[in-house]
């Protein structure tokens, strides 16, 4: 006699796995956001230091970028 498949258990197990992975993705997205923010702050700090060191204003930097 063929073994009966319990679809409810399999569905429930897959839903639990999906929820776990969604939580992991959410946590990773949070870490990604934090890293992007930290990088942006670091880039801004580096740019400001360059501008101060070279006595440049924002307008001067923008005009040199735009050509």
Backbone torsions as a table, in degrees:
resi	resn	phi	psi	omega
1	UNK	NA	137.9	-177.8
2	UNK	-70.9	143.2	179.1
3	UNK	-76.7	135.2	-178.3
4	UNK	-82.6	132.0	-179.5
5	UNK	-85.8	133.4	177.7
6	UNK	-96.0	93.7	-176.8
7	UNK	-66.7	-35.1	-179.1
8	UNK	-61.4	-42.2	178.8
9	UNK	-65.5	-42.4	-179.7
10	UNK	-66.1	-41.9	178.4
11	UNK	-63.1	-45.0	-179.6
12	UNK	-62.4	-41.9	179.5
13	UNK	-63.8	-42.6	179.3
14	UNK	-67.0	-39.4	177.7
15	UNK	-63.0	-38.7	178.2
16	UNK	-65.0	-41.3	178.2
17	UNK	-63.8	-42.1	179.4
18	UNK	-62.1	-44.7	179.7
19	UNK	-62.0	-41.6	179.3
20	UNK	-62.2	-45.5	-179.5
21	UNK	-65.9	-37.1	177.9
22	UNK	-63.4	-38.9	177.4
23	UNK	-66.2	-38.7	177.4
24	UNK	-64.6	-42.2	178.8
25	UNK	-63.1	-42.3	179.1
26	UNK	-60.3	-43.5	179.0
27	UNK	-64.6	-41.8	179.0
28	UNK	-65.1	-38.8	177.7
29	UNK	-64.5	-36.4	176.2
30	UNK	-63.4	-44.9	177.8
31	UNK	-63.9	-39.6	178.6
32	UNK	-61.6	-43.9	178.0
33	UNK	-60.9	-41.9	178.7
34	UNK	-63.3	-43.3	-179.9
35	UNK	-66.1	-40.6	178.1
36	UNK	-63.4	-40.0	178.6
37	UNK	-65.0	-44.2	179.2
38	UNK	-63.3	-40.2	178.6
39	UNK	-64.7	-42.8	179.6
40	UNK	-61.7	-41.9	178.2
41	UNK	-63.5	-42.3	179.5
42	UNK	-64.3	-43.6	178.5
43	UNK	-62.7	-42.3	179.2
44	UNK	-63.1	-44.0	179.6
45	UNK	-61.0	-44.3	-180.0
46	UNK	-63.0	-42.6	178.7
47	UNK	-63.4	-44.7	-179.8
48	UNK	-63.4	-40.9	177.8
49	UNK	-62.2	-41.5	178.4
50	UNK	-62.6	-44.2	-179.2
51	UNK	-63.9	-42.3	179.8
52	UNK	-67.3	-44.6	-179.3
53	UNK	-60.4	-38.7	-177.2
54	UNK	-99.1	9.9	177.6
55	UNK	51.7	51.4	-178.7
56	UNK	-111.7	144.1	173.8
57	UNK	-95.0	168.4	178.4
58	UNK	-62.0	-39.0	179.5
59	UNK	-62.1	-40.8	179.8
60	UNK	-65.7	-41.4	179.2
61	UNK	-64.8	-45.4	179.9
62	UNK	-63.6	-40.3	-179.8
63	UNK	-67.0	-34.4	178.4
64	UNK	-71.8	-31.0	177.8
65	UNK	-71.8	-43.9	-177.8
66	UNK	-71.4	-21.3	176.4
67	UNK	85.7	NA	NA
